[in-house]
Amino acid sequence: MGQAFGESERDAIRAFFALRVDNAIAQAQKYGGQQVAPDGVVAVARRCVAPTRAYDPAGFEELTGIAEGAAMEVEQILALNGLTDIRDVLSWPGDLDAFGGCTAFIAQRDVTSDGQVLVGQTWDLASDNLPFVLGVHRAPADAPETWCLTTAGCLSLIGLNDAGIAVGTTNIRTTDARPGVTYLSLIHKALAARTLDAAVAAITDAPRAGGHYYYLADANGRAVAIECSARTHTLTEVTAGAFNHTNHCRVATNIDIEGAAPSSTSLARLSRIDALLAAGAREFDVAHARVALGDDANGADAIRRVDFDGVSTNGAVVMAPERGHIEACHGLPHANPWYDLKALAADPTSAPVS
């Protein structure tokens, strides 16, 4: 499966790898005055190989297959998959939002119009990364079928499996970063689980490389928020209301080791998504979620970001795990069609849902 992905996207993967590494190096110089060579990025990824292989042999086999199919080294593919974590291991200073961001929500049953849990998010990357954002359908022989939004050559990013488990993430930065398992490998293993508890353990029990926030929900209406540093995690069972997250730490122990002060855009996006969920209480549904993720209030600090300092919202996802639904858009949520990823996997000519 990995080799087929690598072969089919070989040119895109190689171009995306070069672009991502070049972007990271440029940002390290621009914001932190750090001189980092491409070999330095790959060297850290090489130190992540052993813990990644030990943590999830099946996921690592897929990474190896992608590398073989793309005619690249596995550490290059690992660097592509975990570049934000690897950047933190290198302790690049500077403005975290320059590397991307995102706005995520959990809306529990008492908030939604149909009484079913709803989760989703934007995914913000460098604007020139947009051509490499993909919807990917995986049907492994010995694990759940999955549908996800990701990028060329990468494991699962934001997705749903056929057991009804939904997983997504936002980036945070903590100074305890280390060579370890990067975030896409964690999400990929979580989506290989058949129960929410097993999916949660895939996040909490891993020797993580860096800080991230993860949200998970299942077909039974359970929802969990986990804010992680590399070495610690705080888990919140979201049993009612809304729980939202952007790109700064909200847990006290993580705030103490946060790599930079919260940016104005992260604070503004969190305040705005909180307000939108509060205003839509008991009426929030998939259509409202699409609108919220495409919200343009606050200009440069809006939830949907239009080439702000080289960063744009390159995609968005909404998932209703109780009915096994996942939909996504490629690019700006307010300006591009949304597709049912299951329908699109079954029929590439499927019409958009919005």
KELUMBA-156386 format. One line per 5 residues: their letters; for each residue x, z, y of C-alpha. Coordinates in steps of 0.5 Angstrom, whole numbers, padded with zeros to 4 digits, m for minus. Each point is the difference from the previous one (the first is absolute). Layout:
N
a = X:Z:Y  ...
This chain:
354
mgqaf = 0000:0000:0000  0006:0002:0005  0004:m0006:m0002  m0006:m0005:0001  m0002:0003:0007
geser = 0008:0000:0002  0000:m0008:m0002  m0006:m0002:0003  0002:0004:0007  0007:m0001:m0001
daira = 0001:m0004:0007  m0004:0005:0004  0003:0006:m0004  0007:m0002:0002  m0002:m0002:0007
ffalr = m0004:0007:0001  0006:0004:m0002  0004:m0003:0005  m0005:0001:0005  m0001:0007:m0001
vdnai = 0007:0002:m0001  0002:m0004:0007  m0006:0004:0003  0002:0006:m0002  0007:m0001:0002
aqaqk = m0002:m0002:0007  m0005:0006:0001  0006:0005:m0002  0004:m0003:0005  m0005:m0001:0005
yggqq = m0003:0007:0000  0006:0004:m0003  0006:m0003:0002  0002:0000:m0008  0004:m0006:m0003
vapdg = m0003:m0001:m0007  0002:m0006:m0004  m0004:m0003:m0006  0004:0002:m0005  m0001:0007:0003
vvava = m0008:m0001:m0001  0002:m0002:m0008  0005:0005:m0001  m0006:0006:0001  m0005:m0004:m0004
rrcva = 0005:m0001:m0006  0000:0008:0000  m0007:0000:m0001  0000:m0004:m0006  0001:0005:m0005
ptray = m0005:0005:0003  m0005:m0006:0000  0001:m0002:m0007  0000:0007:m0003  m0007:0001:0004
dpagf = m0004:m0006:m0002  0004:m0004:m0005  m0006:m0005:0000  0000:m0001:0007  0007:m0001:0000
eeltg = 0000:m0005:m0005  m0005:m0004:0005  0005:0001:0005  0006:m0003:m0004  m0005:m0006:m0002
iaega = m0001:m0001:0007  0007:0000:0002  0001:m0005:m0006  m0005:m0004:0002  0002:m0001:0007
ameve = 0008:0000:m0002  0002:0006:0004  0003:0007:m0002  m0005:0005:m0002  0003:0005:0006
qilal = m0002:m0006:0005  m0007:0000:m0003  0000:0008:0000  0002:0000:0007  m0005:m0005:0002
ngltd = m0005:0005:m0003  0002:0006:0003  0003:m0002:0007  m0003:0005:0004  0002:0006:m0005
irdvl = 0007:m0003:0000  0001:0000:0007  m0002:0007:0000  0006:0001:m0005  0004:m0003:0005
swpgd = m0002:0005:0006  m0001:m0006:0004  m0003:0003:0007  m0005:m0003:0005  m0007:m0001:0001
ldafg = m0003:0000:m0007  m0006:m0005:0002  0005:m0005:0001  0000:m0001:m0007  m0008:0000:m0001
gctaf = m0005:0005:m0001  m0007:0000:m0002  m0007:0004:0000  m0003:0003:m0006  m0007:0003:m0001
iaqrd = m0004:0004:m0005  m0007:0000:0001  m0004:0005:m0005  m0007:m0001:m0003  m0003:0004:0006
vtsdg = 0003:m0005:0005  m0002:m0006:m0003  m0007:m0004:0000  0000:m0001:m0007  0002:0007:m0002
qvlvg = 0007:m0003:m0004  0007:0002:0002  0003:m0006:0004  0008:m0001:0002  0004:m0005:0003
qtwdl = 0005:m0001:0005  0004:m0005:0005  0007:m0002:m0002  0005:m0002:0006  0006:m0003:m0001
asdnl = 0005:m0004:0004  m0004:m0006:0002  0004:m0005:m0003  m0001:0003:m0007  m0007:m0003:0000
pfvlg = 0001:m0006:m0004  0002:0004:m0006  m0006:0005:0000  m0004:m0002:m0007  m0005:0002:m0004
vhrap = 0002:0002:m0007  m0004:0000:m0007  0004:0003:m0005  m0003:0001:m0008  0005:0003:m0004
adape = m0001:0001:m0007  0001:0008:0000  m0003:0002:0006  m0006:m0001:0005  m0001:m0006:0003
twclt = 0002:0000:0008  m0002:m0003:0006  0004:0001:0006  0003:m0002:0007  0008:0000:0000
tagcl = 0005:m0005:0002  0004:m0005:m0003  0005:0003:m0006  m0003:0007:0001  m0004:0004:m0005
sligl = m0007:0003:0002  m0001:0002:0007  m0007:0002:0001  m0005:m0001:m0006  m0005:0001:m0005
ndagi = 0000:0000:m0007  m0005:m0001:m0005  m0001:0008:m0002  m0002:0000:0007  0006:0003:0003
avgtt = 0001:m0002:0008  0007:0002:0003  0003:m0002:0007  0006:0003:0004  0002:0001:0007
nirtt = 0007:0001:0002  0003:0006:0003  0008:0002:0001  0003:0007:m0002  0007:0001:0000
darpg = 0001:0002:m0007  0000:m0007:m0003  0004:m0001:m0006  0002:m0006:m0005  m0006:0001:m0004
vtyls = m0007:m0004:m0002  m0003:m0004:0006  m0007:0000:0002  m0002:m0006:m0004  0002:0002:m0006
lihka = m0004:0006:0001  m0006:m0004:0001  0001:m0004:m0005  0000:0005:m0005  m0006:0004:0003
laart = m0004:m0007:m0001  0003:0000:m0008  m0004:0007:m0001  m0007:0000:m0003  m0002:0007:0004
ldaav = 0001:0003:0007  0004:0006:m0003  0005:m0005:m0003  0000:m0004:0006  0002:0006:0005
aaitd = 0005:0002:m0005  0003:m0007:0001  0001:0002:0007  0002:0007:0000  0004:0001:m0006
aprag = 0005:m0006:0002  0007:0001:0003  m0002:m0003:0006  0005:m0004:0005  m0004:0001:0006
ghyyy = m0006:0003:0004  m0007:m0004:m0001  m0007:0002:0001  m0004:m0002:m0006  m0008:0000:m0001
ladan = m0003:m0001:m0007  m0008:0000:m0002  m0003:m0002:m0007  m0007:m0002:m0003  m0002:0007:0000
grava = 0000:0001:0008  0006:0005:0000  0005:m0002:0005  0007:0003:0001  0005:0000:0006
iecsa = 0007:0001:m0001  0005:0001:0006  0007:0000:m0004  0007:0000:0003  0006:m0002:m0005
rthtl = 0000:0007:m0003  m0007:0004:0001  m0007:m0002:0000  m0007:0003:0003  m0006:m0002:m0004
tevta = m0007:0000:0004  m0006:m0001:m0005  m0005:m0004:0005  m0007:0003:m0002  m0004:m0002:0006
gafnh = 0001:m0003:0007  0005:m0005:0002  0008:0001:m0001  0004:m0005:0004  0008:m0001:0001
tnhcr = 0004:m0005:0004  0008:0001:0000  0002:0007:0002  0000:0006:m0004  m0006:0005:0000
vatni = 0003:0005:m0005  0004:0006:0004  0005:m0001:m0005  0001:m0007:0001  0000:0000:0007
diega = 0006:0005:0000  0004:m0006:m0003  m0003:m0006:0003  0005:m0005:0002  m0003:m0001:0007
apsst = m0006:0002:0005  m0006:m0003:m0002  m0001:m0006:0004  m0006:m0001:0005  m0003:m0006:m0004
slarl = 0000:0004:m0007  m0003:0006:0004  m0005:m0005:0004  m0002:m0003:m0007  m0002:0006:m0003
srida = m0004:0003:0006  m0004:m0007:0000  m0001:0000:m0008  m0002:0007:0000  m0005:m0002:0006
llaag = m0003:m0006:m0004  m0001:0004:m0006  m0003:0006:0004  m0005:m0005:0004  m0002:m0004:m0007
arefd = m0001:0006:m0004  m0005:m0001:m0005  m0001:m0007:0002  0007:m0002:m0002  0001:m0006:m0005
vahar = 0004:m0006:m0002  m0002:m0004:0006  0002:0006:0005  0006:0001:m0003  0002:m0008:0001
valgd = m0002:0001:0007  0004:0007:0001  0007:m0003:m0003  m0001:m0006:0005  m0001:0005:0006
danga = 0003:m0002:0006  m0001:0006:0005  0006:0003:0003  0004:m0007:0001  0007:0001:m0003
dairr = m0002:0006:m0003  m0006:m0003:m0004  m0001:0001:m0007  0001:m0008:m0001  0006:m0002:0003
vdfdg = 0002:m0007:0003  0007:m0001:0000  0001:0006:0003  0008:0001:0001  0001:m0005:m0006
vstng = m0005:0004:m0004  m0007:m0003:m0002  m0006:0002:m0005  0002:m0005:m0006  m0006:0002:m0004
avvma = m0005:0006:m0002  m0004:0002:m0006  m0007:0004:m0001  m0001:0003:m0007  m0006:0003:m0003
pergh = 0002:0002:m0007  m0007:0003:m0002  m0002:m0007:m0001  0007:m0003:m0001  0000:m0004:0006
ieach = 0006:m0002:0004  0001:m0005:0006  0005:m0002:0005  0002:m0005:0005  0006:m0003:0002
glpha = 0003:0001:0007  m0004:0003:0006  m0007:0003:m0003  m0004:m0002:0006  0002:m0007:0000
npwyd = 0001:m0002:m0008  m0005:0000:m0006  m0001:0005:m0005  0001:m0001:m0007  m0003:0003:m0006
lkala = 0007:0000:m0004  m0004:0001:m0007  m0004:m0006:0002  0006:m0004:0003  0004:0002:m0007
adpts = m0005:m0003:m0004  m0001:m0006:0004  0005:m0002:0006  m0006:m0004:0003  m0004:0006:0001
apvs = m0003:0000:0007  0002:0006:0005  m0005:0006:0000  0001:0001:0008
